[in-house]
């Protein structure tokens, strides 16, 4: 959906053709923000149904008004600087950082030239050498919601109706801690015949041997019928796989932000997560889940057991998890906070 430049107050560039977390963020937010402010995305790899400005038109933007250029990558910060200082476009430069590591000198130089900076978590903000607004990501809570009939949903997906089911979803690789989840599940399931674990995700070509090793370990433990590896499903079907769970596990060793705990909690499922990414800012310890050190399999197994061995606790935590997301992590709230920053920058004209 192309927009006329006269209606555009904010531009969200996406200078990467391959799907990434940044691309997904823009695709989720811009349609919501477009009902609050004149905003358009620009660049390749974006869905055709979101407000869009051809990239070439950014180079000939009329100077009739001030606009916000909301960059999320180094290349986009650099282009914003080029547009403002070389081509003399009237832009306020805004950057969102999701990185949780020390920045290179080049990145620091770029960030230092932005008019304002946003961090996606307090942990991310700690790596910046300047003040930043903290705006946590949110999720679409209508699509991620509790099941109307969990037993029927389990039957439809070929899962046992009366089992205690815990799961881990996402890319299958060491960084994501999939092996830690499988190791913990093997420890737990030997003594818990009522429990089932689910591992779902994609192993790219360089991680196929890693996945094969996990399957072999499960087979060697005699648990192939209780640690399941169903095929990865499309984005529009993933909510059902959260809904069938009693407990979601996010065992990552490293994570930039990590939306899966929010998606699970929005479906009424408590979470055991490692202390990486923004997880410490998403999970309410003891009420909506438990946090453990990354890579600590005994601690992970202990935390999972603490939940799956207590059906009453699982039952109480489901509604609390949903309520926590509704109160703090709706995508509409994220969009509103960003639009408030845009308007503040535009008011500085």
Secondary structure, 3 states (H helix, E strand, C coil): CECCHHHCCEEEECCCCCCCHHHHHHHHHHHHHCCCCCEEEECCCCCCCCCECCHHHHHHCCCCCCEEEEECCHHHHHHHHHHHHHCCCCEEEEEEECCCCCCCHHHHHHHHCCCEEEECCHHHHCCCCCCCEECCCCECCCCCCCCCCHHHHHHHCCCCCCCEEEEEECCCCHHHCHHHHHHHHHHHHCCCCCEEEEEECCCCHHHHHHHHHHHHHHHHCCCCCCEECCCCCCHHHHHHHHHCCCEEEECCCCCCCCCHHHHHHHCCCEEEEECCCCHHHHCCECCCEEEECCCCHHHHHHHHHHHHCCHHHHHHHHHHHHHHHHHHCEHHHHHHHHHHHHHHHHCCC
